[in-house]
Amino acid sequence: MAMPAQSIPELMTAEELEHVHLPGKSTELVRGRLLVREPPGTRHGRIAATLAYFVTDFVRRNRLGVVFAQDTGFKIESNPDTVRAPDVAFLAQERVDQVPDRGYAALSPDLLAEIVSPDDRPGELLAKIAQWLEAGTKLVWVIDPRSNEARVYRPDGSLTIIGADGMLDGEDVLPGFACALTDVLS
């Protein structure tokens, strides 16, 4: 007797993700597969907002581009689609016109920050960082509140670890930007 064919779930597109509404959940799309998570905790949100404040203040004063808040989606891969949502993202002024009025911008931010949540798995976090860098992000800050440190990833594969008393630096992406990690974490 032949076994019935199993139905393989179809892959979702970025356009379909726009219509997914799961109250109280955060969603991303990874190679066409819906990823549903609990919303980040309160401390996570405070750290993300504090960092967004410092970056936004610098970016606006210097007219360098725009900053995006937590859970703003960016379509960084197609066929199948990947839509990722960093905690803080910066896009340089010369690329701002590529952001559509609706949907997800089909580009990767120039700089972004991910705040490590207690439930984040290291392998998944590293895979996400790799996706961002492969998509064209020039600088990724990963801020870990539990260890009071930040890790800075670059497309050339270099990594810098910043201790609690160190400074986040905008490097070539945000020249002149510097912010004490303790100010972000406090």
PyMOL commands that set and color helices and strands:
alter all, ss='L'
color gray80, all
select helices_A, chain A and resi 14-17+42-61+93-98+122-135+181-185
alter helices_A, ss='H'
color red, helices_A
select strands_A, chain A and resi 26-30+33-37+65-68+74-77+82-84+88-92+111-115+139-144+149-153+159-162+167-169+178-180
alter strands_A, ss='S'
color yellow, strands_A
deselect
rebuild
show_as cartoon
